[in-house]
Amino acid sequence: MDITLIGAVKGEITYKKQEISALLKTPRVKLNHGTTFTGKPNTHIHSNDKNIIKINSKLNLDLKNSIGRATTHLEQEQKLQVHHPTKTWFVATINDKIVIGNITPHLTAVHIDTNLHHLKAIFELYFRVAQEFKLRLDEGLSNFAVTESGELYYIDDDLYRWDRFISCGQILGVYIRSLSWLTAELASKLGKIIRQLILKHFNDSQYLTVLAEQLRNVFLSKTQRIIANSLINVLNPQQLLSINLDKSRYIALLADIHANLPALETVLDFLESKHINRIIVLGDIVGYGKQPNACIETLKAQTNIYIIKGNHDHALATGKFEHGFSQVAQAALQWSQDKVSSDNKKWLLELPPMIRHKDWLAVHGAPVDPTFFNAYVYEMTYEDNLNELQNKKIPICFHGHTHIPGVYGRLGSHYDKHYIEETMELKQFTHTLICPGSVGIPRVKPLDAAQFAIYDKELKQIQFISLLYGQRDANLGKD
């Protein structure tokens, strides 16, 4: 048996070739779900009371490529620093077959006896790797183990692309279903741990809502849902409250103001003249225009206004706009950096990315988007978004982002259509996606007008309005 030692995760190699060779000659350990050793069918395990060897039997590479692959594994693990420091990669020739393997000390698998301290250590590694490397550890408890002194390490060899908390929400559901000791009280404590770690590693409360909504959508029994809600309520307590917008017949819908103060003031003056004092702003207060700070201050001074965060708001607040924005948008956000006060940036950062009311949902982007403000509702995506509303039993979604006013409505189970009419009756639809257009930068004519919409809750109507700057009248009854 020929063995080539590749290297250890940290420090010098502590294992000898003879030690590895001897352990490889022992019988393979049988893998069973729920027992000490679990894994994929192609994973071969050799174990004694001191060490464990893991072999991937599926690979069929020559010596050069095997050494290259093992070296790649090692280099990545040396960067991540989530595996045991003495973990050593090697390439062995066994009965004329070349295999890639690694050897580690015998650790105690977490899934055998999990506690809250273990979960805290797991999420510490998990969120650090996600933030620093945009990679995802496999969240299964069998992929983590502890030393006798209590240090926790990742013991799986596989890594995945970071998926913005989608899998994280799913695994929390698995934990709730499988960990009998996880009561509502302990779930609340776990929620506090996760909240602290997300803010520590991502410094962005946006992700608290993202994770809370992912967990909200996980299938659970009635008893398990109580436990999940305890965790959700700690992660994102405001999202469990129904926004009180029931005292007024009309709700004004504004979106994509984009730092256009004259347009914003025109709309607000109009609403005041009509005694409409319930307003929802669907994101993107800043970006493109020349008055970002003034627009923020104007909205902050309003009462009975509910504001969610858009992608431009989030980018300006975090200073991260190198990806996902055009050169013009990046230039505008860069210019706005010095024009918006630090307090107002903090205010933007803390805006909720969505509002969940008992009768509707409000987002900047699209219902299917777990981040709430990156995806668009348009011809290629509206069916998926209507399906999302149907699956979640949400009849109406208000959104912005496209700058194009109109309604995508579902009549029955299959008939969908896009409507652009001045006044739309919504009673005919089972599910609707409503965009009020853009206050600051319209993309349909008239381009020199502020576009917004009024939702009439009593008649279940939506009215689309365009006001030339300074225009103060439109056909709308008073509240």
Residue pairs with C-beta under 8 A, 6 or more apart in sequence:
1 21
1 24
1 25
1 92
1 93
1 94
2 92
2 93
3 17
3 20
3 21
3 90
3 91
3 92
3 93
4 63
4 67
4 90
4 91
4 92
5 13
5 15
5 17
5 88
5 90
6 67
6 70
6 71
6 74
6 88
6 89
6 90
6 91
7 13
7 71
7 74
7 78
7 88
7 89
8 14
8 15
8 74
8 85
8 86
8 87
8 88
9 74
9 77
9 78
9 81
9 83
9 84
9 85
9 86
9 87
9 88
10 78
10 81
10 85
10 86
11 85
11 86
13 88
14 86
14 88
15 51
15 86
15 88
15 103
19 51
19 103
20 53
20 90
20 92
20 101
20 103
21 92
23 46
23 47
23 48
23 51
23 53
23 103
24 46
24 53
24 55
24 92
24 94
24 101
26 46
26 47
26 48
27 46
28 44
28 45
28 46
29 37
29 45
29 46
29 47
30 37
31 37
31 38
31 39
31 41
31 43
31 45
32 38
34 111
36 109
36 112
37 45
37 47
37 109
38 111
38 142
39 45
39 54
39 142
42 56
42 57
42 58
43 54
43 55
43 56
43 57
44 54
44 55
44 56
44 57
45 52
45 53
45 54
45 55
46 52
46 53
46 55
47 53
47 106
48 106
49 106
50 105
50 106
51 103
51 104
51 105
51 106
52 103
52 104
52 105
52 106
52 107
53 101
53 102
53 103
54 101
54 102
54 103
54 104
54 157
55 99
55 100
55 101
56 99
56 100
56 101
56 157
57 99
59 66
59 69
59 99
59 100
61 69
61 98
61 100
62 98
63 91
63 93
63 98
66 91
66 98
66 99
66 100
67 91
69 100
70 89
70 90
70 91
70 100
71 89
73 89
73 100
73 102
73 157
74 89
76 159
77 83
77 87
79 133
80 129
80 133
80 135
80 159
82 125
82 129
82 137
82 153
82 154
83 104
83 153
83 154
83 155
84 104
84 105
84 107
84 147
84 153
84 155
86 104
86 105
87 102
87 103
87 104
88 102
88 103
88 104
89 100
89 101
89 102
90 100
90 101
90 102
90 103
91 98
91 99
91 100
91 101
92 98
92 99
92 101
93 99
102 157
104 155
105 147
107 145
107 146
107 147
107 153
107 155
108 145
108 146
108 147
108 148
109 141
109 142
109 144
109 145
109 155
110 118
110 122
110 141
110 142
110 144
110 145
110 146
110 152
111 140
111 141
111 142
111 144
114 141
114 179
115 181
116 186
116 189
116 190
116 193
117 150
118 141
118 144
118 146
118 152
119 175
119 190
119 193
120 193
120 197
121 144
121 146
121 152
122 139
122 141
122 144
122 152
123 193
123 194
123 197
124 197
125 137
125 144
125 152
125 154
126 136
126 137
126 139
126 168
127 197
127 198
127 200
127 201
127 202
128 201
129 135
129 136
129 137
129 159
130 136
130 162
130 201
131 201
131 202
133 162
134 161
134 162
135 159
135 160
135 161
135 162
136 159
136 160
136 161
136 162
136 163
136 167
137 143
137 154
137 156
137 159
137 160
138 156
138 158
138 159
138 160
139 167
139 168
139 171
139 174
140 156
140 171
140 174
141 175
143 154
143 155
143 156
144 152
144 153
144 154
144 155
145 152
145 153
145 155
146 152
146 153
147 153
160 167
164 207
164 210
164 370
164 371
165 207
165 210
165 211
165 214
165 370
166 214
166 370
168 211
168 214
169 211
169 213
169 214
169 215
169 217
169 218
170 214
170 218
172 211
172 215
172 218
172 228
172 231
173 215
173 218
173 219
173 220
173 224
173 228
175 182
176 182
176 187
176 220
176 224
176 227
176 228
176 231
177 220
177 221
177 224
182 190
182 227
183 227
184 226
184 227
184 229
184 230
185 230
187 227
187 228
187 230
187 231
188 230
188 231
188 233
188 234
190 231
191 230
191 231
191 232
191 233
191 234
191 235
192 234
194 211
194 231
194 235
195 208
195 234
195 235
198 204
198 207
198 208
198 211
199 205
199 208
204 318
204 349
205 349
205 350
206 309
206 314
206 349
206 353
206 371
208 235
208 236
209 235
209 236
209 239
209 352
209 353
209 354
209 372
210 353
210 370
210 371
210 372
211 235
211 236
212 232
212 235
212 236
212 239
213 239
213 354
213 370
214 370
215 228
215 231
215 232
215 235
216 228
216 232
217 392
218 228
220 227
220 228
229 240
232 239
232 240
233 240
238 352
239 352
239 354
239 356
242 356
242 357
242 358
243 306
243 355
243 357
245 251
245 278
245 280
245 306
245 357
246 457
247 278
248 276
248 277
248 278
248 304
248 457
248 479
249 456
249 457
249 458
249 479
250 274
250 276
250 278
250 454
250 455
250 456
250 457
250 476
250 479
251 278
251 279
251 280
251 454
251 455
251 457
252 267
252 271
252 276
252 278
252 279
252 280
252 452
252 453
252 454
252 455
253 280
253 282
253 398
253 434
253 436
253 452
253 453
253 454
253 455
253 462
254 264
254 267
254 279
254 280
254 281
254 282
254 436
254 439
254 452
255 281
255 282
255 283
255 284
255 310
255 364
255 399
255 400
255 401
255 403
255 435
255 436
255 437
255 438
255 439
255 452
256 282
256 283
256 284
256 310
256 400
256 401
256 403
256 437
256 438
256 439
256 440
256 441
257 263
257 264
257 281
257 284
257 285
257 289
257 295
257 438
257 439
257 440
258 284
258 285
258 286
258 287
258 288
258 289
258 312
258 438
258 439
258 440
258 441
259 285
259 286
259 287
259 288
259 289
259 290
259 291
259 292
259 295
259 332
259 336
259 440
260 288
260 289
260 291
260 295
260 439
260 440
260 441
260 450
261 289
261 291
261 294
261 295
261 298
262 469
263 439
263 440
263 450
263 469
264 295
264 298
264 299
264 439
264 440
264 450
265 298
266 450
266 467
266 468
266 469
266 470
266 471
266 472
267 439
267 450
267 452
267 467
268 298
268 302
269 472
270 465
270 467
270 471
270 472
270 473
270 474
271 277
271 279
273 472
273 473
274 476
274 478
274 479
275 478
275 479
276 454
276 476
276 479
277 303
277 304
277 479
278 304
279 302
279 304
279 305
279 306
280 305
280 306
280 307
280 308
280 355
280 362
280 398
281 299
281 305
281 306
281 307
281 308
282 308
282 310
282 362
282 363
282 364
282 398
282 399
282 400
282 401
282 436
283 307
283 308
283 309
283 310
283 311
283 312
283 313
283 363
283 364
283 365
283 373
283 400
283 401
284 310
284 311
284 312
284 313
284 364
284 400
284 401
285 292
285 295
285 296
285 299
285 307
285 310
285 312
285 313
285 348
286 292
286 295
286 296
286 312
286 313
286 316
286 333
286 336
286 340
286 348
287 310
287 312
287 313
287 315
287 316
287 329
287 332
287 333
287 336
288 312
288 328
288 329
288 332
288 440
288 441
289 295
289 332
289 440
289 441
292 316
292 336
292 339
292 340
293 339
293 340
293 341
293 344
296 340
296 344
296 347
296 348
297 344
299 305
299 307
300 344
300 347
306 355
306 362
307 351
308 351
308 352
308 353
308 354
308 355
308 362
308 363
308 364
308 372
309 317
309 348
309 349
309 351
309 352
309 353
309 364
309 372
309 373
310 364
310 365
310 373
310 400
310 401
311 324
311 364
311 365
311 373
311 374
311 401
312 329
312 333
313 348
313 351
314 348
314 349
314 353
314 373
315 321
315 324
315 325
315 333
316 333
316 336
316 337
316 340
316 345
316 348
317 345
317 346
317 348
317 349
318 349
319 337
321 329
321 330
321 333
321 334
322 330
324 374
325 333
340 348
353 363
353 364
353 371
353 372
353 373
354 361
354 362
354 363
354 372
355 361
355 362
359 395
359 396
360 394
360 395
360 396
360 397
360 398
361 367
361 389
361 392
361 394
361 396
361 397
361 398
362 397
362 398
362 399
363 369
363 372
363 373
363 397
363 398
363 399
364 372
364 373
364 399
364 400
364 401
365 371
365 372
365 373
365 374
365 375
365 376
365 377
365 399
365 400
365 401
366 375
366 376
366 377
366 381
366 385
366 399
366 401
367 385
367 388
367 389
367 392
367 394
367 397
367 399
367 433
368 375
368 381
368 384
368 385
368 388
369 375
373 401
375 381
376 401
376 402
377 385
377 399
377 401
377 402
377 408
377 433
377 435
378 402
378 404
379 418
382 408
382 416
382 418
382 433
383 416
385 397
385 408
385 433
386 408
386 410
386 416
386 431
386 433
389 395
389 396
389 397
389 431
389 433
390 410
390 430
390 431
394 431
395 429
395 430
395 431
395 432
396 426
396 431
396 432
396 434
397 432
397 433
397 434
398 434
398 435
398 436
398 455
399 433
399 434
399 435
400 435
400 436
400 438
401 435
402 435
402 443
403 437
403 438
403 441
403 442
403 443
403 444
404 435
404 437
404 443
404 444
405 420
405 435
405 436
405 437
405 444
405 451
405 453
405 464
406 418
406 419
406 420
406 434
406 435
406 464
407 418
407 419
407 420
407 424
407 426
407 429
407 432
407 433
407 434
407 435
407 462
408 416
408 417
408 418
408 419
408 432
408 433
409 416
409 417
409 419
409 424
409 426
409 428
409 429
409 431
409 432
409 433
410 416
410 429
410 430
410 431
410 432
411 417
411 428
411 429
411 430
412 430
420 444
420 464
421 464
422 463
422 464
423 461
423 462
423 463
423 464
424 461
424 462
424 463
424 464
425 459
425 460
425 461
426 432
426 460
426 461
426 462
427 460
434 453
434 455
434 462
436 451
436 452
436 453
436 464
437 444
437 451
437 452
437 453
437 464
437 466
438 451
439 450
439 451
439 452
440 450
442 449
442 450
442 451
442 466
444 451
446 466
446 468
448 468
448 469
449 466
449 467
449 468
449 469
449 471
450 466
450 467
450 468
450 469
451 464
451 465
451 466
452 464
452 465
452 467
453 462
453 463
453 464
453 465
454 462
454 463
454 465
454 476
455 461
455 462
456 462
456 463
463 476
465 474
465 476
467 474
